[in-house]
Amino acid sequence: MVIFEILAVILVIFVTFSVATEFAGSTNTQKTFFAEDIRMMINTLIGTPGDASIEYPQDISGYTLLLNSEEIIVLEDVKEGTDEFPVHRYISLPYDHSASGSVTKTDTLCIEKQYKRITLKPCT
């Protein structure tokens, strides 16, 4: 009976780690991380006095990012041209601030703040 219990516990642990590993490597998880990172970077730029620029430290090739004053959209670049599960993250900007930009098929991403405008664009 003890051997059966030990085998059952080992099986449950193995299944749990397998599911967690698969979830962590999924593209939806990556898109969510990208959107949340961008949102936090925008909030940091808004709180920074003066003009500033941030280069995103990860490779974003394979994804398209769209930014407007209301939301961030992250899409996976798929051959059919459409992503069935885009990730939307809403942002809240101060009254007189605006945001715009898009990045597609590039490795690098920069977020710039000039006066009260946030711009998402490929790094040069």
C-alpha positions in Angstrom: 0.0 0.0 0.0 2.8 2.4 0.8 4.5 1.8 -2.6 1.2 2.6 -4.3 0.9 5.9 -2.4 4.5 6.9 -3.3 3.9 6.1 -6.9 0.6 8.1 -6.9 2.4 11.1 -5.4 5.2 10.9 -7.9 2.7 10.7 -10.7 0.8 13.8 -9.5 4.0 15.7 -9.1 5.1 14.7 -12.6 1.7 15.7 -14.2 1.8 19.1 -12.3 5.2 20.0 -13.5 4.4 18.9 -17.1 1.3 21.1 -17.2 3.2 24.1 -15.6 6.0 23.8 -18.1 3.7 23.6 -21.1 1.7 26.7 -19.8 4.9 28.7 -19.2 6.1 28.1 -22.8 2.8 28.9 -24.5 2.6 31.8 -26.9 -0.4 33.2 -25.0 1.7 33.4 -21.9 4.5 35.2 -23.8 2.0 37.7 -25.3 0.6 38.4 -21.8 4.1 39.0 -20.4 4.9 41.3 -23.3 1.7 43.3 -22.8 2.2 43.6 -19.1 5.8 44.7 -19.5 4.9 47.4 -22.0 2.2 48.6 -19.7 4.6 48.9 -16.8 7.2 50.7 -18.9 4.6 53.2 -20.1 3.6 53.9 -16.5 7.2 54.4 -15.6 7.8 56.8 -18.5 4.7 58.8 -17.6 6.1 59.2 -14.1 9.5 60.3 -15.4 10.1 64.0 -15.7 11.3 65.2 -19.1 11.8 63.2 -22.3 13.0 59.6 -22.0 13.4 56.4 -24.0 13.3 52.7 -23.0 14.6 49.8 -25.1 12.7 46.5 -24.4 15.4 43.9 -23.4 13.8 40.9 -25.1 13.5 39.7 -28.7 10.0 40.3 -29.9 10.4 38.8 -33.4 7.3 36.7 -34.2 4.9 39.2 -32.5 3.1 42.4 -33.5 2.5 45.1 -30.9 0.0 47.8 -31.4 -0.4 50.8 -29.0 -3.1 53.5 -28.8 -4.2 55.7 -26.0 -6.5 53.1 -24.6 -4.8 49.7 -25.0 -1.9 47.6 -25.9 -2.6 44.7 -28.3 -0.1 41.8 -28.8 -0.6 39.5 -31.8 1.4 36.5 -32.8 2.6 36.7 -36.4 1.0 33.6 -38.0 1.1 32.6 -41.7 -2.6 33.1 -42.1 -2.2 36.8 -41.1 -4.7 36.6 -38.2 -4.2 35.7 -34.6 -7.2 33.9 -33.0 -6.2 34.9 -29.5 -4.8 38.5 -29.4 -3.9 39.8 -25.9 -5.4 43.2 -25.0 -4.3 45.2 -22.0 -5.9 48.4 -21.2 -3.9 51.4 -20.1 -4.9 54.5 -18.3 -3.1 57.7 -19.3 -3.3 61.1 -17.6 -5.7 63.6 -19.1 -3.3 65.3 -21.5 -1.1 62.4 -22.5 -1.5 60.3 -25.7 0.1 57.0 -27.0 0.4 55.5 -30.4 2.6 53.2 -32.5 3.1 49.7 -33.8 5.9 47.3 -34.2 5.9 44.3 -36.5 8.6 41.9 -37.8 11.5 43.4 -35.8 13.7 42.2 -33.1 13.9 45.4 -31.1 11.3 47.7 -29.5 11.7 51.2 -28.1 9.2 53.2 -26.1 9.8 56.9 -26.2 8.2 59.8 -24.2 8.4 63.2 -25.8 6.6 65.9 -23.9 3.3 64.2 -23.2 3.3 61.6 -26.1 4.3 58.0 -25.7 5.5 56.3 -29.0 6.1 52.6 -29.6 8.5 52.0 -32.5 11.4 49.8 -33.7 14.8 50.9 -32.2 17.2 52.5 -34.6 
